[in-house]
Amino acid sequence: MTLSELNKYGPGFQLKVIASLLNNKGFLINISDVISVEYFDNSGHKWLIQNILAYYNKYHTVPTLDYLKMEVKKVENEALRSSIVQQLREALQLENEDLTWVQDEFHNFCVNQQLKQALLTSVDLLKEGEYETIKELINSSLKAGQDKNIGHIYTKDLESRYREDARNPVPTPWEDFNNLFQGGLGKGDFGLIFGNPGGGKSWAMIAMAVHAAKLGYNALYYTLELSEDYVGKRFDACLTGIPFIEVSSKKDKVASALEKLPGEIIVAEFPPGKASISTIEGHIEKVKEFDFNPDIIFIDYVDLLSTKKRTTDRKGEIDDIYTSTKGLAKQLQIPVWSVSQVNRQGAKDDIIEGDKAAGSYDKIMITDVCISLSRKKEDKVQGTGRFHIMKNRYGMDGMSYNAKVDTNTGHFEILDTEVVSCDTEESTGPFTQSERNVLANKFFELNT
């Protein structure tokens, strides 16, 4: 049973309603036809609700912070302007632990208010015998607030699809790749790194996780091969640049580096063949209960997860695991990276292409971004390797890059001045190959 007046829920509840309207487009869409400024007592709240609805009615999405800042500057009343800034700041800093309950409760409150108003209006209509009008009024109030989030409305959602935060990509440590992937792996994306055994695939994921944490993101790293402590030491080596075999004797330097790390990393170990995507999903919900909200997930590696699906060959089971992983990324709106092996023939190639995927070629079809890392015996001795862009939904693919690879510290350096070309030996002319790739990628974006 909902309360009869919004002020009975208290100011904290109302702030969480505003926070939800600012951050949850689906909630704003569903509540837009039943919410009223008059439900709120605080003048700052009233102003925020009014401007959020005005922006939504024009652009069909949640307002940007820049928009609200500009509108606040137009408020002449200094006391009101100060109140709005304070309320907005508090709303943006709120924890999201019970926002789902707040949204459901406020939705029910608004719907009840609509029904209440319809019944009060019906009293006068009943005296006049306007039964059809009463029926329409009641039916309309019962339909108010229903789920209206039917998807991306092409003619209305122009603003949404061109927002910089639409994908909210988490960058990789390599600018060449970020340029190709439009910033990195985004919300709901699934990325995969192919490579031969012992080639440094897991180190590449550790490098990406450390880079994300340096940028202030929270990374969740699942290991199905190595122990949590061992992987943790790999993170130490990558973060500090201290070789892995020496990091145990230099804990003080590791501790000093950890104090400066803006983001957080959690490493979770599960037994191979026993854990499933459901296991991963359950663990994600568990860490959220401890106020850890992952921005990016790494799984080392997806092929070792189990599935209830049983087929005549292993390929069908692998495809099911990969489809479920992509579904998890999509459901949580979090980017997921994983690694996979190549077949025996691929382990001998200078550049690993898609036809060398072990187990199932369909892995590549399911992913959004697919990279290979080739490191033959001589590469491991010389500290070299070659990255190849096998698939890229967000731009061009097919490019290959020479790289310096240090598996003692997990440091990878893309040698953009020595880009390997698989298809052509043409001169790069007045541009470097990296510049040509950026220009080609921009051309691809404009044409799509």
Residue pairs with C-beta under 8 A, 6 or more apart in sequence:
2 105
2 108
2 109
2 112
3 9
3 109
6 13
6 14
6 39
6 40
6 41
6 109
7 14
7 41
9 105
9 109
11 42
13 102
13 105
13 106
14 40
14 42
14 45
15 45
15 87
15 90
15 91
15 94
16 91
16 94
16 98
16 99
16 102
17 102
17 103
17 106
18 45
18 48
18 49
18 52
18 87
18 88
18 91
19 91
19 92
19 94
19 96
19 99
20 27
20 28
20 99
20 102
20 103
20 106
21 27
21 28
21 31
21 49
21 52
21 62
22 52
22 62
22 63
22 91
22 92
23 62
24 62
24 99
24 103
25 61
25 62
25 149
25 160
26 149
27 103
27 107
28 52
28 56
28 61
28 62
29 56
29 148
29 149
30 107
30 145
30 146
30 147
30 148
30 149
31 106
31 107
31 110
31 145
32 53
32 56
32 57
33 144
33 145
33 148
34 107
34 110
34 111
34 113
34 114
34 144
34 145
35 49
35 53
35 110
36 110
36 113
37 46
37 49
37 50
37 53
39 109
39 110
39 113
40 46
40 49
42 83
42 87
43 80
43 83
44 80
44 83
44 84
44 86
44 87
44 88
45 87
47 75
47 80
47 84
48 68
48 84
48 87
48 88
48 91
51 63
51 67
51 68
51 71
52 62
52 63
55 61
55 62
55 63
55 67
56 62
56 63
59 158
59 159
59 160
60 153
60 156
60 157
60 159
60 160
61 157
61 159
61 160
61 163
64 163
65 92
68 88
72 81
72 84
72 85
72 88
73 81
75 81
75 84
95 291
96 293
97 291
107 145
110 144
110 145
111 141
111 144
111 145
114 141
114 144
114 145
115 138
115 141
115 142
117 141
118 137
118 138
118 140
118 141
119 138
121 137
122 134
122 137
122 138
125 133
125 134
125 137
126 134
152 160
152 161
160 166
166 186
167 182
167 183
167 186
167 187
167 189
168 186
168 187
169 178
169 181
169 182
169 183
169 184
169 185
169 186
169 335
170 184
170 185
170 186
170 212
170 215
170 217
170 295
170 296
170 335
171 178
171 183
171 184
171 211
171 212
171 215
172 178
172 181
172 184
172 185
172 208
172 211
173 207
173 208
173 210
173 211
173 412
174 412
174 414
175 414
176 401
176 414
176 416
176 434
176 437
177 184
177 371
177 387
177 389
177 414
178 184
179 395
179 434
179 437
179 438
179 441
180 389
180 392
180 394
180 395
180 396
180 397
180 399
180 437
180 441
181 369
181 392
181 394
181 395
182 394
182 395
182 445
184 335
185 191
185 296
185 335
185 336
185 337
185 368
185 369
186 335
187 333
187 334
187 335
188 329
188 330
188 332
188 333
188 334
188 335
189 329
189 335
189 336
189 368
189 369
189 393
190 322
190 325
190 326
190 329
190 335
190 336
190 338
190 366
190 367
190 368
190 369
191 335
191 336
191 337
191 338
191 367
191 368
191 369
191 370
191 371
192 302
192 337
192 338
192 339
192 340
192 363
192 364
192 367
192 369
192 370
192 371
193 201
193 204
193 205
193 337
193 338
193 339
193 340
193 370
193 371
193 372
193 373
194 201
194 339
194 340
194 341
194 342
194 346
194 352
194 356
194 357
194 370
194 371
194 372
194 373
194 390
195 201
195 339
195 341
195 342
195 352
195 372
195 373
195 374
195 375
196 341
196 342
196 346
196 347
196 352
196 374
196 375
196 376
197 341
197 347
198 380
199 373
199 374
199 375
199 380
199 385
200 373
200 375
200 385
200 405
200 407
200 412
201 301
201 339
201 340
201 373
202 225
202 226
202 234
202 300
202 301
202 339
203 234
203 238
203 405
203 407
203 410
203 412
204 339
204 373
204 410
204 412
205 221
205 298
205 300
205 337
205 338
205 339
206 221
206 231
206 234
206 235
206 238
206 410
207 238
207 410
207 411
207 412
208 296
208 298
208 337
209 219
209 221
209 235
209 265
209 296
209 298
210 235
210 238
210 239
210 265
210 410
212 219
212 263
212 295
212 296
213 219
213 261
213 262
213 263
213 264
213 265
214 261
214 262
214 263
215 262
215 263
216 262
216 263
217 263
217 295
217 296
218 263
218 264
218 265
218 266
218 292
218 293
218 294
218 295
218 296
219 263
219 264
219 265
219 266
219 294
219 295
219 296
219 297
219 298
220 265
220 266
220 268
220 284
220 287
220 292
220 294
220 296
220 297
220 298
221 231
221 265
221 266
221 267
221 268
221 297
221 298
221 300
222 267
222 268
222 269
222 270
222 275
222 280
222 283
222 297
222 298
222 299
222 300
223 231
223 267
223 268
223 269
223 270
223 300
224 269
224 270
224 271
224 272
224 275
224 299
224 300
224 301
224 304
224 305
225 272
225 300
225 301
225 304
226 269
226 300
227 269
228 267
228 268
228 269
231 267
231 269
231 300
232 267
233 244
233 247
233 248
234 244
234 410
235 265
235 267
236 242
236 247
236 254
236 257
237 243
237 244
237 247
237 408
237 409
237 410
238 409
238 410
238 411
239 254
239 257
239 258
239 261
240 247
240 250
240 253
240 254
240 257
241 409
241 411
242 250
242 253
242 254
242 409
243 408
243 409
244 408
244 409
245 408
247 254
263 295
264 292
266 287
266 292
266 294
268 283
270 279
270 280
272 304
273 304
273 306
274 306
275 305
275 306
276 305
276 306
276 307
276 308
277 305
277 307
277 321
277 324
277 325
277 327
277 328
279 305
280 297
280 299
280 305
280 328
281 328
284 294
284 297
284 332
287 294
294 334
295 334
295 335
296 334
296 335
296 336
296 337
297 329
297 334
297 335
297 336
297 337
298 336
298 337
298 338
299 305
299 325
299 336
299 337
299 338
300 338
300 339
301 338
301 339
301 340
302 321
302 322
302 325
302 338
302 339
302 340
303 318
303 321
303 340
303 341
303 359
305 321
305 325
306 321
307 317
307 320
307 321
307 324
309 316
309 317
309 320
310 317
311 317
314 359
315 359
315 360
315 362
318 359
318 360
318 362
318 363
319 360
319 362
319 363
319 366
322 360
322 362
322 363
322 366
322 367
323 366
325 336
325 338
325 366
326 336
326 366
326 367
328 336
329 335
329 336
340 357
340 358
340 359
340 363
341 358
341 359
342 352
342 356
342 357
342 358
342 372
343 356
343 357
343 358
345 356
346 352
346 353
346 356
346 357
346 358
346 372
347 376
348 376
349 356
349 374
350 374
350 376
350 386
351 372
351 374
351 386
351 388
351 400
351 420
351 422
352 372
352 373
352 374
352 388
352 390
353 372
353 388
353 390
353 422
354 361
354 364
354 370
354 390
354 391
355 361
356 372
357 363
357 364
363 370
364 370
364 390
364 391
367 391
368 391
368 393
368 394
369 391
369 392
369 393
369 394
370 389
370 390
370 391
370 392
371 387
371 388
371 389
371 390
372 387
372 388
372 390
373 385
373 386
373 387
373 388
373 403
373 405
374 385
374 386
374 388
375 384
375 385
375 386
375 405
378 384
379 385
379 386
379 405
380 407
383 404
383 405
383 406
384 402
384 403
384 404
384 405
385 402
385 403
385 404
385 405
385 412
386 400
386 401
386 402
386 403
386 420
387 400
387 401
387 403
387 414
388 399
388 400
388 401
388 422
389 396
389 397
389 398
389 399
389 400
390 397
391 397
395 441
395 444
395 445
396 437
396 440
396 441
396 444
398 422
398 423
399 419
399 421
399 422
399 437
400 419
400 420
400 421
400 422
401 414
401 415
401 416
401 419
401 420
402 414
402 415
402 418
402 419
402 420
403 412
403 413
403 414
403 415
404 411
404 412
404 413
404 415
405 411
405 412
406 412
416 432
416 433
416 434
417 432
417 433
417 434
419 433
419 434
419 437
421 433
428 436
431 439
